[in-house]
């Protein structure tokens, strides 16, 4: 019975850890297999006759693929490329289910690509939506305004598993607790529903008095 309880408690967590590695491995292996077998698409007269020639062909195609992806990245920063991508995005936004996945990943990647998430100065914990319940929040800067008291911060509290939606709050500096998480680690935690924990969250946990316990 103890073994059965162990399976019930940890099997699903293990599945969620394996899924991203499995998807990445499947994509990479499929791509390498395609590149290795490309020579079968060539006319018989020019197909490489030994492994070394085929390896050279595969490496050459890999270099071309890397260059093609880099050119795609360059084109996406140009006016025409941006318009084409916006048009494709609009088409995807009309496809049920896929639009939700695409929208979340697109916004996340744009956030991380824009200087590694530097628009978020800190990742903190705040007590939200009530005392005793803690939530991850991103500090976007000091709060200012005629009615805003001094020493207050603008924070963004994301939802999970879609961190592109959330709440903007103005909170006292004294009410936030440092998480010691990097922005990438905080996003990983949010997207995995808390299953994947950031390793740097363990650093400095002795300073989290009154804050959430991170295990």
Buried (B, 14 or more C-beta within 10 A) or exposed (E): EEEEEEEEEEEEEEEEEEEEEEEEEEEEEEEEEEBBEEBEEEEEEEEBEEEEEBEEBBEEBEEEEEEEEEEEEEEEEEEEBEEEBEEEEEEBEEEEEEBEEBBBEBBBEEBEEEEEBEEBBBBBBBBBEEEEEBBBBBBBEBBEEEEEEEEBBBBBBBEBEBBBEBEEBBBEEEBBBBBBBBBBBBBBBBBBEEBBBBEEBEEEBEEBEEBBEBE
